[in-house]
Amino acid sequence: MLSFHRAVEKEFAAVNQLIVDQLQSDVGLVENIGQYIVESGGKRLRPVVVLLSALANSYDGDKHIKLAAVIEFIHTATLLHDDVVDVSTLRRGRVTANAQWGNAPSVLVGDFIYSRAFQILVEIGDLAIMGLMADATNVISEGEVQQLANAGNAEVSEDIYLQVIYRKTAKLFEAASEAGALLTDADRTAMASYGKHLGMAFQIADDVLDYLGDVELIGKNVGDDLAEGKMTLPLIYARNHTEGADRALICDAINNKSAKNFSAIVNLVRESGGIDYSMKCAQAEANLAKQALEGLSGSPFVAVMNELADFSVSRLS
């Protein structure tokens, strides 16, 4: 168990139990797919962020448990939909739900989990939190569409890449952290900033892992991003710092959504400095996350949140 899990061990166990309870359905396929993806591993960092944010701001109720489950359900639904869109076959080291049951059931169960999240939000009964979650899911959907529109486009800029990962990934981290503060009278701005930069660091690190070639570490097939025509930060840097045949090799792979030259492209990414540059960017985001917490009190949970920011990039070392 990681340190940030230990810090909220009792609350985390309650969240996990609530997730299991809320996935119950009279329709067997709903339960089967829902349980499969929820139990397929992962560190559940987003619900942990909710718990840490609430506790760091001295919250003493129990709504943070339900809110953490909401965040995990929203994340789970996006994973189900993502894997269908990306035609993925591996997620967290296991066969994806769409590969096992088909695309249609995966999409529909994703819809069920989304709607369950908003049912729980109604139980929480906080209009400000409901508005925050509604806005977040809308932004996430925009990010999904933006990424899809950019697939196969080798000219995607670093600025566009950062927009996409903010919408697709960092926005939910931001909402998780801000929602925890909303349960109290705490400063939403600081917590939102923490979550945003934590999410940015986490996603950039994830994109670097695709070029480190360890299936066990990344939990998906190496080269998937290339095969899906995704211009991630290491590749963008390599494209911008190579010429001639090398640059053409990168652009052709993205334009044709092909991973057949993955090994050669990995070498180009490494030799150009793409991995080092991306790691520095991830670390810079983690540092910004920690800076956002500097004005908070000396709560032990703040220290754990700093550890979580460090963890987001330590996976690269």
C-alpha positions as CSV (number, residue, x, y, z in Angstrom):
1,M,0.0,0.0,0.0
2,L,1.4,3.4,-1.0
3,S,1.8,6.2,1.6
4,F,-1.2,8.2,0.3
5,H,-3.4,5.2,0.5
6,R,-2.3,4.5,4.1
7,A,-3.1,8.2,5.0
8,V,-6.7,7.7,4.1
9,E,-7.0,3.9,4.7
10,K,-10.3,3.9,6.5
11,E,-11.9,6.4,4.1
12,F,-10.5,4.6,1.1
13,A,-12.0,1.3,2.2
14,A,-15.3,3.0,2.6
15,V,-15.1,4.4,-0.9
16,N,-14.3,0.9,-2.3
17,Q,-17.3,-0.6,-0.6
18,L,-19.6,2.1,-1.8
19,I,-18.4,1.6,-5.4
20,V,-19.2,-2.1,-5.1
21,D,-22.6,-1.4,-3.6
22,Q,-23.5,1.2,-6.3
23,L,-22.6,-1.1,-9.1
24,Q,-25.4,-3.5,-8.3
25,S,-28.0,-3.8,-11.0
26,D,-30.8,-6.1,-12.0
27,V,-29.1,-6.4,-15.4
28,G,-26.3,-8.9,-15.1
29,L,-24.2,-7.6,-17.9
30,V,-24.1,-4.2,-16.3
31,E,-22.7,-5.7,-13.0
32,N,-20.3,-7.9,-14.9
33,I,-18.7,-5.2,-16.9
34,G,-18.8,-2.6,-14.2
35,Q,-17.2,-4.9,-11.6
36,Y,-14.6,-6.0,-14.2
37,I,-13.3,-2.6,-15.0
38,V,-13.5,-1.2,-11.4
39,E,-11.6,-4.2,-10.1
40,S,-9.1,-4.3,-12.9
41,G,-6.4,-2.5,-10.8
42,G,-5.3,1.0,-10.8
43,K,-4.4,3.2,-7.8
44,R,-7.6,5.2,-7.8
45,L,-5.7,8.4,-7.4
46,R,-8.6,10.7,-8.3
47,P,-10.8,9.5,-5.3
48,V,-7.7,9.7,-3.1
49,V,-7.3,13.3,-4.1
50,V,-10.9,14.0,-3.1
51,L,-10.3,12.4,0.3
52,L,-7.0,14.2,0.9
53,S,-8.4,17.6,-0.2
54,A,-11.4,17.3,2.2
55,L,-9.3,16.1,5.1
56,A,-6.5,18.7,4.5
57,N,-9.2,21.3,4.9
58,S,-10.5,19.8,8.1
59,Y,-13.8,18.3,6.8
60,D,-15.4,16.1,9.4
61,G,-18.5,14.8,7.6
62,D,-19.0,11.8,5.4
63,K,-19.9,13.3,2.0
64,H,-16.3,13.0,0.8
65,I,-16.8,9.3,0.6
66,K,-19.7,9.6,-1.8
67,L,-17.9,12.3,-3.7
68,A,-14.8,10.2,-4.1
69,A,-17.0,7.4,-5.6
70,V,-18.5,9.9,-8.0
71,I,-15.1,10.9,-9.2
72,E,-14.1,7.2,-9.7
73,F,-17.3,6.5,-11.6
74,I,-16.8,9.4,-13.9
75,H,-13.3,8.2,-14.6
76,T,-14.4,4.6,-15.1
77,A,-17.0,5.6,-17.6
78,T,-14.5,7.6,-19.6
79,L,-12.1,4.6,-19.6
80,L,-14.9,2.4,-21.0
81,H,-15.7,4.9,-23.8
82,D,-12.0,5.7,-24.5
83,D,-11.1,2.0,-25.1
84,V,-13.9,1.7,-27.6
85,V,-12.8,4.9,-29.4
86,D,-9.2,3.9,-29.4
87,V,-9.9,0.2,-30.2
88,S,-7.7,-0.7,-27.2
89,T,-7.2,-4.3,-26.2
90,L,-5.2,-3.8,-23.0
91,R,-5.9,-1.6,-20.0
92,R,-4.0,-1.8,-16.7
93,G,-2.4,-5.0,-17.9
94,R,-5.7,-6.7,-18.5
95,V,-7.9,-7.3,-21.6
96,T,-10.2,-4.3,-22.0
97,A,-14.0,-4.6,-21.5
98,N,-14.7,-3.9,-25.2
99,A,-12.2,-6.6,-26.3
100,Q,-14.0,-9.1,-23.9
101,W,-17.7,-8.1,-24.3
102,G,-17.8,-5.9,-27.4
103,N,-18.1,-2.2,-28.1
104,A,-21.8,-1.8,-27.7
105,P,-22.0,-3.2,-24.1
106,S,-19.0,-1.2,-23.1
107,V,-20.5,2.1,-24.3
108,L,-23.8,1.4,-22.7
109,V,-22.3,0.3,-19.3
110,G,-20.2,3.4,-19.5
111,D,-23.4,5.4,-19.8
112,F,-24.9,3.5,-16.8
113,I,-21.8,4.4,-14.7
114,Y,-22.0,8.0,-15.7
115,S,-25.7,8.2,-14.7
116,R,-25.0,6.4,-11.4
117,A,-22.4,9.1,-10.6
118,F,-25.0,11.8,-11.0
119,Q,-27.5,9.9,-8.9
120,I,-25.0,9.9,-6.1
121,L,-24.4,13.6,-6.6
122,V,-28.1,14.2,-6.1
123,E,-27.8,12.3,-2.8
124,I,-25.0,14.6,-1.7
125,G,-27.3,17.5,-2.4
126,D,-24.8,20.3,-3.0
127,L,-25.6,22.4,-6.1
128,A,-22.1,23.9,-6.3
129,I,-20.5,20.5,-6.3
130,M,-23.1,19.3,-8.9
131,G,-22.3,22.2,-11.1
132,L,-18.5,21.6,-10.8
133,M,-19.0,17.9,-11.8
134,A,-21.3,18.8,-14.7
135,D,-18.8,21.3,-16.0
136,A,-15.9,18.9,-15.6
137,T,-17.6,16.1,-17.5
138,N,-18.4,18.5,-20.3
139,V,-14.8,19.6,-20.5
140,I,-13.6,16.0,-20.5
141,S,-15.9,15.3,-23.4
142,E,-14.5,18.2,-25.3
143,G,-11.0,16.9,-24.7
144,E,-12.0,13.4,-26.1
145,V,-13.4,15.0,-29.2
146,Q,-10.4,17.2,-29.6
147,Q,-8.0,14.3,-29.3
148,L,-10.1,12.3,-31.8
149,A,-10.0,15.2,-34.3
150,N,-6.2,15.5,-33.9
151,A,-5.5,11.8,-34.4
152,G,-3.4,11.2,-37.4
153,N,-2.2,14.9,-37.6
154,A,1.5,15.0,-37.3
155,E,1.5,18.8,-37.0
156,V,-0.2,19.0,-33.6
157,S,1.7,21.7,-31.6
158,E,2.8,21.5,-28.0
159,D,0.2,24.1,-27.0
160,I,-2.6,21.9,-28.5
161,Y,-1.3,18.8,-26.8
162,L,-1.3,20.6,-23.4
163,Q,-4.9,21.8,-24.1
164,V,-6.0,18.2,-24.8
165,I,-4.4,16.6,-21.7
166,Y,-5.8,19.4,-19.5
167,R,-9.3,18.6,-20.8
168,K,-9.0,14.8,-20.9
169,T,-7.0,14.2,-17.7
170,A,-6.1,17.1,-15.6
171,K,-9.7,18.5,-15.5
172,L,-11.0,15.6,-13.4
173,F,-8.0,15.8,-11.0
174,E,-8.8,19.5,-10.7
175,A,-12.4,18.8,-10.0
176,A,-11.6,16.1,-7.5
177,S,-9.3,18.5,-5.5
178,E,-11.6,21.5,-5.8
179,A,-14.7,19.4,-4.8
180,G,-12.9,18.3,-1.6
181,A,-12.5,22.0,-0.7
182,L,-16.1,22.8,-1.6
183,L,-17.2,20.5,1.2
184,T,-15.8,23.2,3.6
185,D,-15.3,26.9,3.5
186,A,-11.7,26.5,2.3
187,D,-10.0,28.2,-0.6
188,R,-11.2,26.5,-3.8
189,T,-8.5,28.2,-5.9
190,A,-5.5,26.7,-4.2
191,M,-7.0,23.2,-4.3
192,A,-8.1,23.5,-7.9
193,S,-4.6,24.6,-8.9
194,Y,-3.1,21.6,-7.1
195,G,-5.4,19.2,-8.9
196,K,-4.8,20.7,-12.3
197,H,-1.0,20.6,-12.1
198,L,-1.1,17.1,-10.5
199,G,-3.2,15.9,-13.4
200,M,-0.9,17.5,-16.0
201,A,2.2,16.0,-14.4
202,F,0.5,12.6,-14.2
203,Q,-0.5,12.6,-17.9
204,I,2.8,13.8,-19.2
205,A,4.5,11.1,-17.2
206,D,2.1,8.5,-18.7
207,D,3.0,9.7,-22.2
208,V,6.7,9.3,-21.5
209,L,6.1,5.7,-20.2
210,D,4.8,4.7,-23.7
211,Y,8.4,5.3,-24.9
212,L,10.1,3.4,-22.2
213,G,8.8,0.1,-23.5
214,D,7.7,-1.7,-20.4
215,V,4.2,-3.3,-20.8
216,E,4.1,-4.2,-17.1
217,L,4.7,-0.6,-16.1
218,I,2.4,1.1,-18.5
219,G,-0.4,-1.5,-18.5
220,K,-1.0,-1.2,-22.2
221,N,0.6,-2.3,-25.4
222,V,3.8,-0.3,-26.1
223,G,3.3,1.8,-29.2
224,D,-0.4,2.2,-28.8
225,D,-0.2,6.0,-28.9
226,L,1.7,5.8,-32.2
227,A,-0.8,3.3,-33.6
228,E,-3.6,5.6,-32.7
229,G,-1.9,8.6,-34.3
230,K,-1.5,10.5,-31.1
231,M,1.1,13.2,-31.0
232,T,2.3,13.2,-27.3
233,L,4.9,15.5,-25.8
234,P,8.0,13.3,-26.3
235,L,7.1,12.8,-30.0
236,I,6.3,16.5,-30.5
237,Y,9.7,17.4,-29.2
238,A,11.4,14.8,-31.3
239,R,9.5,16.0,-34.4
240,N,10.6,19.6,-33.7
241,H,14.3,18.6,-33.2
242,T,14.8,16.3,-36.1
243,E,15.1,16.9,-39.9
244,G,14.9,15.1,-43.2
245,A,14.3,11.3,-43.1
246,D,14.1,11.2,-39.3
247,R,11.3,13.8,-39.1
248,A,9.5,12.2,-42.0
249,L,9.6,8.8,-40.2
250,I,7.8,10.4,-37.2
251,C,5.3,12.2,-39.4
252,D,4.5,9.3,-41.6
253,A,3.9,7.0,-38.5
254,I,1.4,9.5,-37.1
255,N,-0.3,10.3,-40.4
256,N,-0.7,6.6,-41.2
257,K,-1.4,5.6,-37.6
258,S,1.3,2.9,-37.7
259,A,3.6,1.5,-35.0
260,K,5.6,-0.6,-37.4
261,N,8.7,1.6,-37.0
262,F,8.1,2.0,-33.2
263,S,11.7,0.9,-32.2
264,A,13.3,3.4,-34.6
265,I,11.0,6.2,-33.4
266,V,11.7,5.4,-29.8
267,N,15.4,5.8,-30.6
268,L,14.7,9.2,-32.3
269,V,12.7,10.3,-29.3
270,R,15.5,9.4,-26.9
271,E,18.3,10.8,-29.0
272,S,16.5,14.1,-29.7
273,G,16.0,14.7,-25.9
274,G,12.3,14.1,-26.1
275,I,12.1,11.9,-23.0
276,D,14.4,14.2,-20.9
277,Y,12.4,17.3,-22.0
278,S,9.1,15.7,-21.2
279,M,10.3,14.5,-17.8
280,K,11.4,18.0,-17.0
281,C,7.9,19.3,-18.0
282,A,6.2,16.7,-15.8
283,Q,8.4,17.6,-12.9
284,A,7.7,21.3,-13.4
285,E,3.9,20.6,-13.2
286,A,4.5,18.5,-10.0
287,N,6.4,21.5,-8.5
288,L,3.5,23.8,-9.4
289,A,1.1,21.4,-7.7
290,K,3.1,21.6,-4.5
291,Q,3.5,25.4,-4.7
292,A,-0.3,25.6,-4.8
293,L,-0.4,24.1,-1.2
294,E,2.1,26.5,0.3
295,G,-0.5,28.7,1.9
296,L,-2.3,25.9,3.6
297,S,-2.0,25.0,7.3
298,G,0.4,22.4,8.5
299,S,-2.1,19.5,8.1
300,P,-0.4,16.1,7.8
301,F,-2.7,15.6,4.8
302,V,-1.0,18.5,3.0
303,A,2.3,16.7,3.3
304,V,0.7,13.5,1.8
305,M,-0.6,15.6,-1.1
306,N,3.0,16.8,-1.7
307,E,4.1,13.1,-1.7
308,L,1.4,12.4,-4.3
309,A,2.7,15.1,-6.5
310,D,6.2,13.6,-6.3
311,F,4.8,10.1,-7.0
312,S,3.2,11.4,-10.2
313,V,6.6,11.7,-11.8
314,S,8.7,9.2,-9.7
315,R,7.3,6.5,-11.9
316,L,9.7,7.7,-14.6
317,S,12.8,7.1,-12.6
